[in-house]
Amino acid sequence: MVEASVRAPLLPKTTGSDSDGTRTNRLVASLKRQWFLATLMCGILFAYLYPSLGRKGGPLKTEYTVKYGVVFLIFLLSGLSMKTRVLARTLLMWRLHTVVQIISLFLIPFFVYGVSRLLNLTPINKYLLAGLIVMSSTPTTISSNVVMTKSALGNESAALTNATLGNVLGVFISPLLFYGLIDESLVPHTGSDTSVGLLRVFLELGLTVILPVIIGQIIQLATPNGVAYLQSKINFSTLNSLSLIILIWSVFCDTFSNKELQIGLGSLASVIALDAVFFAIFNSFSFLVSRIPALGFSRPDTVAIMMCAGTKTVSLGVPLLNLLFEGNPNIGVMTIPLLVYHAEQLIFGAVLIDYLKSWVESEPDRDA
């Protein structure tokens, strides 16, 4: 407070041009912080303008270059980035991990499934309803939840462990949830034999998801200094985000190539509102469960649970959706609820950080 009062008289008067410059600088800074969302929107717009470029069977052969090449790169980077030693060290916190994974991969999917069954009686687009189930059935995000947990003074190692554990479990559980909860009244499944379809999905998951993660982990354990050097030269997070944008762009190229695509503004507005309500419900429920005295969670633990249990990843959700409903021209529509939820969880999560940080700092025994 003293520092602010001393400096205030020394500040020059703000002119109109200075004010405009400040607003421009703030806009540029905001775009830098949210570059992923801004670039994603540009990618979707580009797909709308030139859908033939990135569709399956197009000049770029995205059914091979993106489906296998880009997806392999995404999970290779995940394997290189996962801190195995941290994961092993925090696995003993089984109560916290159990709570997060049950909420994330069991309670949330079945809750959203129930809501979607009710909404199926309304005129809302059926593929958007299927997309809500997809959104709810994906595991927690792998990076932003850890960053937000750390910023709010939460248990960062627990968040990192659950992000890793959730995405490993999600490789196996999410396809089962997709198949089990998205019934024929919403989206016709590709192929008549569900077991054959699942076998194909797990085979492709092995090649494009599990294999690159294992390779990445082996490289990391064998040459940790080499991986550290590579990370100092290449921003893995940025490269991963750019790869994901390419994947989503190709999905929307297929979607916009479908001339029969029709999404009402009412349906879209409903999804945006529903995602916001879902985020509020998931986080409130996670907070209430984590404050049950018998579980013995600290406030930093609670922050980690909130940031992990209610957040959802596009990095695994979009590739899984692409594999499971391969050939369906409405995959892009089904990704919309997940993309919207991803944007909203970043915005609302950023808003929550300061409140949670103050709450953690006020814990009575924090300095003990």
C-alpha positions in Angstrom: 0.0 0.0 0.0 2.8 2.4 0.8 4.7 1.6 -2.4 1.5 2.4 -4.4 1.0 5.7 -2.6 4.6 6.8 -3.3 4.6 6.0 -6.9 1.2 7.4 -7.8 2.2 11.1 -8.0 5.1 10.2 -10.2 2.9 8.8 -12.9 2.5 11.0 -16.0 -0.9 12.1 -17.1 -2.6 9.7 -19.5 -3.4 11.0 -22.9 -5.9 9.7 -25.3 -3.2 8.0 -27.4 -1.7 6.4 -24.3 -5.1 5.1 -23.3 -5.6 3.6 -26.8 -2.1 2.1 -26.6 -2.8 0.6 -23.2 -6.0 -1.0 -24.5 -4.2 -2.4 -27.5 -1.4 -3.8 -25.3 -4.0 -5.4 -23.1 -5.7 -7.0 -26.1 -2.4 -8.3 -27.5 -1.5 -9.7 -24.0 -4.9 -11.3 -23.8 -4.5 -12.9 -27.2 -1.1 -14.2 -26.2 -2.5 -15.8 -23.1 -5.4 -17.4 -25.0 -3.6 -18.1 -28.3 -4.8 -21.6 -28.4 -8.5 -20.6 -28.4 -7.8 -17.8 -30.9 -5.9 -20.1 -33.3 -8.5 -22.8 -32.9 -11.2 -20.4 -34.0 -9.1 -19.4 -37.0 -8.6 -23.1 -37.8 -12.3 -23.8 -37.7 -13.0 -20.7 -39.9 -10.4 -21.9 -42.4 -12.1 -25.3 -42.4 -15.4 -23.6 -43.1 -13.9 -21.6 -46.0 -11.9 -24.5 -47.6 -13.3 -27.8 -46.3 -12.0 -29.8 -49.3 -8.4 -29.2 -48.3 -8.4 -31.2 -45.1 -11.3 -33.6 -45.6 -10.7 -37.4 -45.9 -9.7 -38.2 -49.4 -8.6 -34.6 -50.0 -5.2 -33.5 -51.3 -3.5 -33.7 -47.9 -4.7 -37.3 -47.3 -5.6 -36.4 -43.7 -7.0 -39.9 -43.1 -3.4 -41.0 -42.9 -1.2 -37.9 -42.3 -3.4 -36.6 -39.5 -5.1 -39.7 -38.2 -1.9 -41.5 -37.7 1.0 -39.0 -38.0 -0.4 -36.1 -36.0 -2.1 -38.2 -33.3 1.1 -40.3 -32.9 3.1 -37.0 -32.3 0.5 -35.8 -29.7 0.9 -38.9 -27.6 4.7 -39.2 -28.1 5.0 -35.7 -26.6 2.8 -36.8 -23.7 5.0 -39.8 -23.1 8.1 -37.6 -23.2 6.5 -35.0 -20.8 5.0 -37.3 -18.2 7.2 -37.3 -15.1 7.3 -41.0 -14.2 9.1 -40.4 -10.9 6.6 -37.9 -9.7 3.8 -40.2 -10.7 5.3 -43.1 -8.7 5.9 -40.9 -5.6 2.3 -39.7 -5.3 0.5 -42.9 -6.2 0.3 -43.7 -2.4 -2.4 -40.9 -2.1 -5.0 -43.5 -3.1 -8.0 -41.7 -1.4 -7.5 -38.6 -3.4 -6.9 -40.4 -6.7 -9.9 -42.6 -6.1 -12.2 -39.7 -5.5 -11.0 -37.8 -8.6 -11.3 -40.8 -11.0 -14.7 -41.9 -9.7 -16.1 -38.4 -10.2 -14.4 -37.9 -13.5 -14.9 -41.3 -15.2 -18.1 -42.6 -13.5 -20.3 -40.0 -11.8 -20.0 -37.3 -14.4 -20.6 -39.5 -17.5 -23.7 -41.1 -16.0 -25.1 -37.8 -14.8 -24.7 -36.2 -18.2 -26.1 -39.3 -19.8 -29.3 -38.9 -17.7 -29.6 -35.3 -18.7 -29.0 -36.1 -22.4 -31.8 -38.8 -22.3 -34.2 -36.1 -21.1 -33.0 -33.6 -23.7 -33.5 -36.2 -26.3 -37.2 -35.5 -26.0 -36.6 -31.9 -27.2 -35.7 -30.7 -30.7 -32.0 -30.2 -29.8 -29.6 -31.6 -32.4 -28.9 -35.3 -31.6 -25.3 -35.1 -32.5 -24.8 -32.3 -30.0 -26.4 -34.5 -27.3 -24.0 -37.3 -28.3 -21.2 -34.7 -28.0 -22.3 -33.9 -24.4 -21.8 -37.6 -23.6 -18.4 -37.6 -25.3 -17.4 -34.5 -23.3 -18.4 -36.1 -20.0 -16.7 -39.4 -20.8 -13.2 -38.1 -21.5 -10.6 -38.0 -18.7 -9.2 -34.8 -17.1 -6.9 -32.6 -19.1 -3.2 -33.2 -18.9 -1.7 -29.7 -18.5 -4.0 -26.8 -17.7 -5.4 -28.4 -14.6 -1.8 -28.8 -13.2 -1.0 -25.2 -14.1 -4.1 -23.9 -12.4 -3.6 -26.1 -9.4 -0.1 -24.7 -8.9 -1.3 -21.1 -9.4 -4.0 -21.6 -6.7 -1.4 -23.1 -4.3 -3.0 -26.5 -4.6 -1.3 -29.9 -4.4 0.6 -29.8 -7.7 2.1 -33.3 -7.6 -1.4 -34.8 -6.9 -2.8 -32.9 -9.8 0.0 -34.1 -12.1 -0.5 -37.7 -10.9 -4.3 -37.6 -11.5 -3.8 -36.0 -14.9 -1.5 -38.8 -16.0 -3.5 -41.6 -14.3 -6.8 -40.3 -15.7 -5.5 -40.2 -19.3 -4.0 -43.7 -19.0 -7.4 -45.0 -17.6 -9.2 -42.9 -20.2 -7.6 -44.8 -23.1 -9.5 -47.9 -22.0 -12.6 -46.5 -20.1 -13.6 -43.7 -22.4 -14.2 -45.9 -25.5 -16.4 -48.2 -23.4 -18.3 -45.2 -22.2 -18.7 -43.9 -25.7 -20.0 -47.2 -26.9 -22.2 -47.9 -23.9 -23.8 -44.5 -23.4 -24.2 -43.2 -27.0 -27.0 -45.4 -28.2 -28.5 -45.8 -31.7 -31.2 -43.2 -31.0 -28.5 -40.5 -31.0 -25.8 -41.8 -33.4 -25.7 -45.0 -35.5 -22.6 -46.9 -34.5 -20.2 -47.8 -37.3 -20.3 -51.5 -38.0 -22.9 -54.0 -36.8 -20.8 -55.9 -34.3 -19.9 -53.8 -31.3 -17.2 -56.2 -30.1 -15.5 -56.0 -33.5 -15.8 -52.2 -33.4 -14.2 -52.1 -30.0 -11.4 -54.5 -31.0 -10.6 -52.2 -34.0 -10.7 -49.2 -31.7 -8.3 -50.7 -29.2 -6.0 -51.9 -31.9 -5.8 -48.4 -33.4 -5.4 -47.0 -29.9 -2.5 -49.3 -29.3 -0.8 -48.0 -32.4 -1.6 -44.3 -32.2 -1.9 -43.7 -28.4 -0.4 -46.4 -26.2 2.7 -47.1 -28.3 3.9 -43.5 -28.6 3.3 -42.9 -24.9 5.4 -46.0 -24.1 8.1 -44.9 -26.5 8.2 -41.5 -25.0 8.5 -42.9 -21.5 11.3 -45.2 -22.5 13.2 -42.3 -24.1 12.6 -40.2 -21.0 13.9 -42.9 -18.6 16.8 -43.8 -20.9 18.0 -40.3 -21.6 16.5 -37.8 -19.2 19.2 -35.2 -20.0 18.5 -35.6 -23.7 14.8 -35.0 -23.1 15.5 -32.0 -20.9 17.7 -30.6 -23.6 15.0 -31.2 -26.2 12.4 -29.4 -24.0 14.8 -26.4 -23.7 14.9 -26.1 -27.4 11.3 -27.0 -28.3 8.2 -26.0 -26.3 6.4 -29.4 -26.0 3.2 -27.8 -24.8 3.0 -25.4 -27.8 3.8 -28.2 -30.3 1.2 -30.4 -28.7 -1.4 -27.7 -28.9 -0.6 -26.9 -32.6 -0.9 -30.7 -33.4 -4.3 -30.7 -31.7 -5.4 -27.7 -33.7 -4.5 -29.5 -36.9 -6.5 -32.6 -35.8 -9.5 -30.5 -34.9 -9.2 -28.5 -38.2 -9.2 -31.8 -40.2 -12.3 -33.0 -38.3 -14.2 -29.8 -39.1 -13.1 -30.0 -42.8 -15.0 -33.3 -42.9 -18.0 -31.8 -41.1 -18.3 -28.7 -43.4 -17.9 -31.0 -46.4 -21.2 -32.5 -45.4 -23.8 -30.4 -47.2 -26.6 -31.9 -45.1 -25.2 -30.4 -41.9 -27.7 -28.3 -40.0 -27.2 -26.9 -36.5 -29.8 -24.5 -35.1 -28.6 -21.5 -33.1 -31.0 -22.6 -30.3 -29.2 -26.0 -30.1 -25.8 -24.3 -30.0 -26.8 -21.8 -27.4 -28.2 -24.6 -25.3 -24.9 -26.5 -25.4 -23.0 -23.4 -24.4 -25.3 -22.8 -21.4 -25.4 -26.5 -20.5 -21.6 -26.8 -20.4 -21.4 -23.8 -18.1 -23.9 -25.3 -15.8 -22.2 -28.6 -15.9 -18.9 -27.0 -15.0 -20.4 -25.3 -12.0 -22.1 -28.5 -10.8 -19.0 -30.7 -11.2 -16.8 -28.2 -9.3 -19.3 -27.6 -6.6 -19.8 -31.4 -6.1 -16.0 -32.0 -6.1 -15.5 -29.3 -3.5 -18.3 -30.7 -1.2 -17.0 -34.3 -1.4 -13.4 -33.2 -0.8 -14.4 -31.3 2.4 -15.9 -34.5 4.0 -13.9 -34.6 7.3 -13.5 -38.4 7.3 -11.5 -38.2 4.0 -8.9 -35.9 5.7 -8.1 -33.7 2.7 -6.2 -30.5 3.1 -7.2 -27.3 1.3 -4.4 -27.8 -1.3 -5.8 -31.3 -1.8 -9.2 -29.9 -2.4 -7.9 -27.5 -5.0 -6.3 -30.4 -6.9 -9.5 -32.4 -6.7 -11.6 -29.5 -8.1 -9.2 -28.8 -10.9 -8.9 -32.4 -11.9 -12.3 -34.1 -11.3 -14.4 -31.6 -13.3 -12.0 -30.7 -16.2 -12.1 -32.6 -19.5 -9.4 -33.1 -22.2 -9.7 -32.5 -25.9 -6.3 -34.2 -26.5 -7.8 -37.7 -25.9 -11.4 -37.0 -26.6 -11.1 -35.8 -30.2 -8.8 -38.7 -31.4 -11.1 -41.3 -29.6 -14.2 -39.8 -31.2 -12.4 -39.9 -34.6 -11.6 -43.6 -34.2 -14.9 -44.7 -32.8 -17.2 -42.9 -35.4 -14.8 -43.1 -38.3 -16.6 -42.2 -41.5 -19.5 -40.3 -39.8 -19.6 -36.8 -41.4 -21.0 -35.3 -38.2 -18.0 -36.0 -36.0 -17.2 -32.2 -36.0 -20.7 -31.5 -34.5 -20.0 -34.1 -31.8 -16.7 -32.3 -30.9 -18.5 -28.9 -30.3 -19.6 -29.6 -26.7 -16.1 -30.8 -25.7 -14.5 -27.8 -27.4 -16.9 -25.4 -25.7 -16.4 -27.0 -22.4 -12.6 -26.8 -22.8 -12.9 -23.1 -23.4 -15.2 -22.5 -20.5 -13.1 -24.5 -18.1 -10.1 -22.4 -18.9 -12.1 -19.2 -18.4 -13.9 -20.2 -15.2 -10.8 -21.9 -13.9 -8.8 -18.7 -14.3 -11.5 -16.8 -12.4 -11.5 -19.4 -9.6 -7.7 -19.2 -9.1 -7.6 -16.0 -7.0 -10.5 -17.1 -4.7 -9.0 -20.6 -4.1 -5.5 -19.1 -3.5 -6.9 -16.8 -0.8 -8.8 -19.7 0.7 -5.7 -22.0 0.8 -3.6 -19.2 2.3 -6.2 -18.7 5.1 -6.0 -22.3 6.2 -5.4 -22.2 10.0 -2.6 -24.8 10.1 -0.9 -23.9 6.8 2.3 -22.5 8.4 2.5 -25.1 11.1 
